[in-house]
Amino acid sequence: MKPMFLPEVEGCDKPSPYTALIRDKQDAGAEYPQIWHMFAFLPKATEHLARFTQEILRGPAPLSPGMRELIAAFTSYRNDCPF
């Protein structure tokens, strides 16, 4: 996986659920969302973003969660940003 080019953020060892998720994915050789590094680096500052994202993508809405994920993935693709 391409690095984010933020070594201090990517190398963060602060205790966080995201730090554990990152290590598990790295150990398995699997890809994972790079934003997890920011969540692990600043867990208190990013917890509202995680809640917001979950509510937008998973909360009650006229569109299914799958359709919302598809829209987010397509938007990221159009912005040349890996989703």
Protein Blocks (a to p, Z undefined) as FASTA:
>chain_A
ZZehiaklmmpcbdcfklmmmmmmmmnopacdfklmmmmmmmmlmmmmmmmmmmmmmmcc
fbdfklmmmmmmmmmmmnopaZZ
